[in-house]
Amino acid sequence: MSKLSAKIKEEFVALIPPTLFFFVALHIVAFVRALMLRGTGITPMSTVAVTIAALLLGKAVLIADMLPIINRFPEKPLVYNVAWKTTIYFLAAGLIHYLEHLVDFWREAGGLIAANHKLLVEIVWPHFWAIQIILLVLILMYCTTRELVRVIGKDRVLRMFFGPMPIQGI
């Protein structure tokens, strides 16, 4: 296997866990949004849009994990890194969520400033915050799990969840 194909395989394997997590999490959010928007005439995200968003978020998490600022507390209790990463990812998710709504209003208003004003006036804030709360819990779960796997080790976590794994390569 060439160096390039080995690197591509490594990147792909690293991309699977966060992408799967966000694929499920974003489908939960999309389902909740669809229930909240039922009867309003607003269409929620499609499965294709959710899948693309999950791929983007999975890659964004991998890129963010390479930044020195993201692992600020490697030697402290896990709660430090979990809280730090949850805060960063939650702020990013909140910004993306807001921008998603802003784009919808931009199409109607024709300009960015008018769209932002229209958004601030017309958005259903309880719906916005309900989605943010769901995202916070999901991101907290993700960060907690990632930190536990980092400390315990992937193989040990897999054995804890699924029992002894079959021997590979025989």
ChimeraX commands (.cxc) that place a marker at each C-alpha (Angstrom):
marker #1 position 0.00,0.00,0.00 radius 0.5
marker #1 position 1.44,3.35,-0.98 radius 0.5
marker #1 position 1.94,6.19,1.46 radius 0.5
marker #1 position -0.86,8.20,-0.15 radius 0.5
marker #1 position -3.40,5.37,-0.06 radius 0.5
marker #1 position -2.45,4.60,3.56 radius 0.5
marker #1 position -3.00,8.27,4.48 radius 0.5
marker #1 position -6.35,8.35,2.65 radius 0.5
marker #1 position -7.45,5.18,4.44 radius 0.5
marker #1 position -6.34,6.64,7.81 radius 0.5
marker #1 position -8.29,9.87,7.16 radius 0.5
marker #1 position -11.38,7.94,6.04 radius 0.5
marker #1 position -11.34,5.67,9.11 radius 0.5
marker #1 position -10.89,8.71,11.38 radius 0.5
marker #1 position -13.81,10.43,9.65 radius 0.5
marker #1 position -16.29,7.59,10.27 radius 0.5
marker #1 position -17.02,8.04,14.03 radius 0.5
marker #1 position -17.75,11.80,14.07 radius 0.5
marker #1 position -19.63,11.59,10.79 radius 0.5
marker #1 position -21.84,8.74,12.01 radius 0.5
marker #1 position -22.47,10.54,15.27 radius 0.5
marker #1 position -23.46,13.78,13.55 radius 0.5
marker #1 position -25.48,11.87,10.95 radius 0.5
marker #1 position -27.66,10.41,13.71 radius 0.5
marker #1 position -27.65,13.59,15.80 radius 0.5
marker #1 position -28.60,15.86,12.91 radius 0.5
marker #1 position -31.38,13.50,11.86 radius 0.5
marker #1 position -32.75,13.73,15.40 radius 0.5
marker #1 position -32.59,17.53,15.17 radius 0.5
marker #1 position -34.20,17.48,11.71 radius 0.5
marker #1 position -36.99,15.25,13.00 radius 0.5
marker #1 position -37.63,17.54,15.97 radius 0.5
marker #1 position -37.61,20.58,13.65 radius 0.5
marker #1 position -40.05,18.85,11.30 radius 0.5
marker #1 position -42.39,18.21,14.22 radius 0.5
marker #1 position -42.09,21.82,15.42 radius 0.5
marker #1 position -42.58,23.24,11.91 radius 0.5
marker #1 position -45.52,21.04,10.99 radius 0.5
marker #1 position -48.32,23.29,9.77 radius 0.5
marker #1 position -46.13,26.40,9.39 radius 0.5
marker #1 position -45.34,25.91,5.70 radius 0.5
marker #1 position -41.58,25.94,6.40 radius 0.5
marker #1 position -39.77,22.88,5.06 radius 0.5
marker #1 position -37.09,21.30,7.24 radius 0.5
marker #1 position -33.74,20.02,5.98 radius 0.5
marker #1 position -33.81,16.99,3.69 radius 0.5
marker #1 position -31.95,13.77,4.39 radius 0.5
marker #1 position -29.40,14.70,1.71 radius 0.5
marker #1 position -28.77,18.09,3.36 radius 0.5
marker #1 position -28.41,16.40,6.77 radius 0.5
marker #1 position -25.96,13.87,5.32 radius 0.5
marker #1 position -23.84,16.59,3.73 radius 0.5
marker #1 position -23.91,18.56,6.99 radius 0.5
marker #1 position -22.82,15.44,8.90 radius 0.5
marker #1 position -19.88,14.94,6.52 radius 0.5
marker #1 position -18.86,18.58,6.88 radius 0.5
marker #1 position -19.15,18.48,10.68 radius 0.5
marker #1 position -17.23,15.21,10.86 radius 0.5
marker #1 position -14.36,16.73,8.88 radius 0.5
marker #1 position -14.59,20.00,10.84 radius 0.5
marker #1 position -14.20,18.07,14.11 radius 0.5
marker #1 position -11.12,16.28,12.78 radius 0.5
marker #1 position -9.59,19.58,11.68 radius 0.5
marker #1 position -10.47,21.25,14.99 radius 0.5
marker #1 position -8.89,18.35,16.90 radius 0.5
marker #1 position -5.57,19.14,15.19 radius 0.5
marker #1 position -5.56,22.70,16.51 radius 0.5
marker #1 position -3.44,23.22,19.64 radius 0.5
marker #1 position -6.18,25.31,21.27 radius 0.5
marker #1 position -8.70,22.45,21.27 radius 0.5
marker #1 position -6.76,20.16,23.64 radius 0.5
marker #1 position -5.93,22.74,26.28 radius 0.5
marker #1 position -6.25,20.43,29.29 radius 0.5
marker #1 position -4.78,17.00,28.40 radius 0.5
marker #1 position -3.35,16.36,31.87 radius 0.5
marker #1 position -6.32,17.62,33.91 radius 0.5
marker #1 position -9.48,15.66,34.76 radius 0.5
marker #1 position -11.60,14.91,31.68 radius 0.5
marker #1 position -14.28,17.39,32.65 radius 0.5
marker #1 position -11.99,20.27,31.65 radius 0.5
marker #1 position -11.50,19.09,28.06 radius 0.5
marker #1 position -15.15,17.98,27.80 radius 0.5
marker #1 position -16.41,21.38,28.96 radius 0.5
marker #1 position -13.91,23.26,26.76 radius 0.5
marker #1 position -14.63,21.26,23.60 radius 0.5
marker #1 position -18.38,21.29,24.24 radius 0.5
marker #1 position -18.29,25.07,24.56 radius 0.5
marker #1 position -16.31,25.52,21.34 radius 0.5
marker #1 position -18.41,23.06,19.32 radius 0.5
marker #1 position -21.65,24.46,20.78 radius 0.5
marker #1 position -20.72,28.03,19.85 radius 0.5
marker #1 position -19.83,26.88,16.34 radius 0.5
marker #1 position -23.10,24.93,16.07 radius 0.5
marker #1 position -25.05,27.96,17.31 radius 0.5
marker #1 position -23.40,30.18,14.71 radius 0.5
marker #1 position -24.11,27.65,11.95 radius 0.5
marker #1 position -27.73,27.31,13.15 radius 0.5
marker #1 position -28.17,31.09,13.12 radius 0.5
marker #1 position -26.56,31.41,9.67 radius 0.5
marker #1 position -28.81,28.66,8.36 radius 0.5
marker #1 position -31.84,30.75,9.34 radius 0.5
marker #1 position -30.18,33.93,8.06 radius 0.5
marker #1 position -29.71,32.42,4.60 radius 0.5
marker #1 position -33.44,31.56,4.47 radius 0.5
marker #1 position -34.39,35.15,5.38 radius 0.5
marker #1 position -31.74,36.56,3.01 radius 0.5
marker #1 position -33.52,34.91,0.08 radius 0.5
marker #1 position -36.73,36.71,1.08 radius 0.5
marker #1 position -35.30,40.10,2.08 radius 0.5
marker #1 position -32.74,40.51,-0.69 radius 0.5
marker #1 position -29.99,41.98,1.52 radius 0.5
marker #1 position -27.94,40.83,4.49 radius 0.5
marker #1 position -28.87,43.66,6.88 radius 0.5
marker #1 position -32.55,43.45,6.00 radius 0.5
marker #1 position -32.42,39.66,6.34 radius 0.5
marker #1 position -30.81,39.88,9.78 radius 0.5
marker #1 position -33.43,42.39,10.94 radius 0.5
marker #1 position -36.25,40.24,9.57 radius 0.5
marker #1 position -34.72,37.17,11.22 radius 0.5
marker #1 position -34.45,38.86,14.62 radius 0.5
marker #1 position -38.09,40.00,14.39 radius 0.5
marker #1 position -39.73,36.92,12.90 radius 0.5
marker #1 position -37.80,33.91,14.16 radius 0.5
marker #1 position -39.60,31.67,16.61 radius 0.5
marker #1 position -37.05,31.92,19.41 radius 0.5
marker #1 position -38.42,29.06,21.53 radius 0.5
marker #1 position -37.92,26.74,18.52 radius 0.5
marker #1 position -34.41,28.08,17.96 radius 0.5
marker #1 position -33.45,27.57,21.61 radius 0.5
marker #1 position -35.09,24.13,21.74 radius 0.5
marker #1 position -32.85,23.00,18.88 radius 0.5
marker #1 position -29.84,24.60,20.57 radius 0.5
marker #1 position -30.57,22.69,23.79 radius 0.5
marker #1 position -30.78,19.41,21.86 radius 0.5
marker #1 position -27.52,20.25,20.10 radius 0.5
marker #1 position -25.86,21.08,23.43 radius 0.5
marker #1 position -26.80,17.71,24.90 radius 0.5
marker #1 position -25.71,15.85,21.77 radius 0.5
marker #1 position -22.40,17.73,21.58 radius 0.5
marker #1 position -21.80,17.12,25.30 radius 0.5
marker #1 position -22.40,13.39,24.74 radius 0.5
marker #1 position -20.05,13.41,21.78 radius 0.5
marker #1 position -17.25,15.24,23.62 radius 0.5
marker #1 position -17.62,13.05,26.70 radius 0.5
marker #1 position -17.45,9.88,24.64 radius 0.5
marker #1 position -14.47,11.13,22.62 radius 0.5
marker #1 position -12.52,12.02,25.76 radius 0.5
marker #1 position -13.31,8.68,27.40 radius 0.5
marker #1 position -12.16,6.82,24.28 radius 0.5
marker #1 position -9.01,8.95,24.16 radius 0.5
marker #1 position -8.10,8.04,27.73 radius 0.5
marker #1 position -9.32,4.43,27.89 radius 0.5
marker #1 position -8.37,3.49,24.34 radius 0.5
marker #1 position -10.48,2.52,21.37 radius 0.5
marker #1 position -9.83,-1.22,21.61 radius 0.5
marker #1 position -10.67,-1.36,25.30 radius 0.5
marker #1 position -13.88,0.63,24.81 radius 0.5
marker #1 position -14.92,-1.68,21.97 radius 0.5
marker #1 position -14.28,-4.71,24.21 radius 0.5
marker #1 position -16.27,-3.09,27.04 radius 0.5
marker #1 position -19.26,-2.48,24.76 radius 0.5
marker #1 position -19.23,-5.51,22.48 radius 0.5
marker #1 position -17.17,-8.13,24.32 radius 0.5
marker #1 position -14.00,-9.77,23.03 radius 0.5
marker #1 position -13.39,-8.98,19.38 radius 0.5
marker #1 position -12.50,-11.76,16.96 radius 0.5
marker #1 position -8.82,-12.02,16.13 radius 0.5
marker #1 position -8.14,-10.30,12.82 radius 0.5
marker #1 position -5.72,-11.36,10.15 radius 0.5
marker #1 position -6.12,-15.13,10.48 radius 0.5
marker link #1:1,2 radius 0.2
marker link #1:2,3 radius 0.2
marker link #1:3,4 radius 0.2
marker link #1:4,5 radius 0.2
marker link #1:5,6 radius 0.2
marker link #1:6,7 radius 0.2
marker link #1:7,8 radius 0.2
marker link #1:8,9 radius 0.2
marker link #1:9,10 radius 0.2
marker link #1:10,11 radius 0.2
marker link #1:11,12 radius 0.2
marker link #1:12,13 radius 0.2
marker link #1:13,14 radius 0.2
marker link #1:14,15 radius 0.2
marker link #1:15,16 radius 0.2
marker link #1:16,17 radius 0.2
marker link #1:17,18 radius 0.2
marker link #1:18,19 radius 0.2
marker link #1:19,20 radius 0.2
marker link #1:20,21 radius 0.2
marker link #1:21,22 radius 0.2
marker link #1:22,23 radius 0.2
marker link #1:23,24 radius 0.2
marker link #1:24,25 radius 0.2
marker link #1:25,26 radius 0.2
marker link #1:26,27 radius 0.2
marker link #1:27,28 radius 0.2
marker link #1:28,29 radius 0.2
marker link #1:29,30 radius 0.2
marker link #1:30,31 radius 0.2
marker link #1:31,32 radius 0.2
marker link #1:32,33 radius 0.2
marker link #1:33,34 radius 0.2
marker link #1:34,35 radius 0.2
marker link #1:35,36 radius 0.2
marker link #1:36,37 radius 0.2
marker link #1:37,38 radius 0.2
marker link #1:38,39 radius 0.2
marker link #1:39,40 radius 0.2
marker link #1:40,41 radius 0.2
marker link #1:41,42 radius 0.2
marker link #1:42,43 radius 0.2
marker link #1:43,44 radius 0.2
marker link #1:44,45 radius 0.2
marker link #1:45,46 radius 0.2
marker link #1:46,47 radius 0.2
marker link #1:47,48 radius 0.2
marker link #1:48,49 radius 0.2
marker link #1:49,50 radius 0.2
marker link #1:50,51 radius 0.2
marker link #1:51,52 radius 0.2
marker link #1:52,53 radius 0.2
marker link #1:53,54 radius 0.2
marker link #1:54,55 radius 0.2
marker link #1:55,56 radius 0.2
marker link #1:56,57 radius 0.2
marker link #1:57,58 radius 0.2
marker link #1:58,59 radius 0.2
marker link #1:59,60 radius 0.2
marker link #1:60,61 radius 0.2
marker link #1:61,62 radius 0.2
marker link #1:62,63 radius 0.2
marker link #1:63,64 radius 0.2
marker link #1:64,65 radius 0.2
marker link #1:65,66 radius 0.2
marker link #1:66,67 radius 0.2
marker link #1:67,68 radius 0.2
marker link #1:68,69 radius 0.2
marker link #1:69,70 radius 0.2
marker link #1:70,71 radius 0.2
marker link #1:71,72 radius 0.2
marker link #1:72,73 radius 0.2
marker link #1:73,74 radius 0.2
marker link #1:74,75 radius 0.2
marker link #1:75,76 radius 0.2
marker link #1:76,77 radius 0.2
marker link #1:77,78 radius 0.2
marker link #1:78,79 radius 0.2
marker link #1:79,80 radius 0.2
marker link #1:80,81 radius 0.2
marker link #1:81,82 radius 0.2
marker link #1:82,83 radius 0.2
marker link #1:83,84 radius 0.2
marker link #1:84,85 radius 0.2
marker link #1:85,86 radius 0.2
marker link #1:86,87 radius 0.2
marker link #1:87,88 radius 0.2
marker link #1:88,89 radius 0.2
marker link #1:89,90 radius 0.2
marker link #1:90,91 radius 0.2
marker link #1:91,92 radius 0.2
marker link #1:92,93 radius 0.2
marker link #1:93,94 radius 0.2
marker link #1:94,95 radius 0.2
marker link #1:95,96 radius 0.2
marker link #1:96,97 radius 0.2
marker link #1:97,98 radius 0.2
marker link #1:98,99 radius 0.2
marker link #1:99,100 radius 0.2
marker link #1:100,101 radius 0.2
marker link #1:101,102 radius 0.2
marker link #1:102,103 radius 0.2
marker link #1:103,104 radius 0.2
marker link #1:104,105 radius 0.2
marker link #1:105,106 radius 0.2
marker link #1:106,107 radius 0.2
marker link #1:107,108 radius 0.2
marker link #1:108,109 radius 0.2
marker link #1:109,110 radius 0.2
marker link #1:110,111 radius 0.2
marker link #1:111,112 radius 0.2
marker link #1:112,113 radius 0.2
marker link #1:113,114 radius 0.2
marker link #1:114,115 radius 0.2
marker link #1:115,116 radius 0.2
marker link #1:116,117 radius 0.2
marker link #1:117,118 radius 0.2
marker link #1:118,119 radius 0.2
marker link #1:119,120 radius 0.2
marker link #1:120,121 radius 0.2
marker link #1:121,122 radius 0.2
marker link #1:122,123 radius 0.2
marker link #1:123,124 radius 0.2
marker link #1:124,125 radius 0.2
marker link #1:125,126 radius 0.2
marker link #1:126,127 radius 0.2
marker link #1:127,128 radius 0.2
marker link #1:128,129 radius 0.2
marker link #1:129,130 radius 0.2
marker link #1:130,131 radius 0.2
marker link #1:131,132 radius 0.2
marker link #1:132,133 radius 0.2
marker link #1:133,134 radius 0.2
marker link #1:134,135 radius 0.2
marker link #1:135,136 radius 0.2
marker link #1:136,137 radius 0.2
marker link #1:137,138 radius 0.2
marker link #1:138,139 radius 0.2
marker link #1:139,140 radius 0.2
marker link #1:140,141 radius 0.2
marker link #1:141,142 radius 0.2
marker link #1:142,143 radius 0.2
marker link #1:143,144 radius 0.2
marker link #1:144,145 radius 0.2
marker link #1:145,146 radius 0.2
marker link #1:146,147 radius 0.2
marker link #1:147,148 radius 0.2
marker link #1:148,149 radius 0.2
marker link #1:149,150 radius 0.2
marker link #1:150,151 radius 0.2
marker link #1:151,152 radius 0.2
marker link #1:152,153 radius 0.2
marker link #1:153,154 radius 0.2
marker link #1:154,155 radius 0.2
marker link #1:155,156 radius 0.2
marker link #1:156,157 radius 0.2
marker link #1:157,158 radius 0.2
marker link #1:158,159 radius 0.2
marker link #1:159,160 radius 0.2
marker link #1:160,161 radius 0.2
marker link #1:161,162 radius 0.2
marker link #1:162,163 radius 0.2
marker link #1:163,164 radius 0.2
marker link #1:164,165 radius 0.2
marker link #1:165,166 radius 0.2
marker link #1:166,167 radius 0.2
marker link #1:167,168 radius 0.2
marker link #1:168,169 radius 0.2
marker link #1:169,170 radius 0.2
view
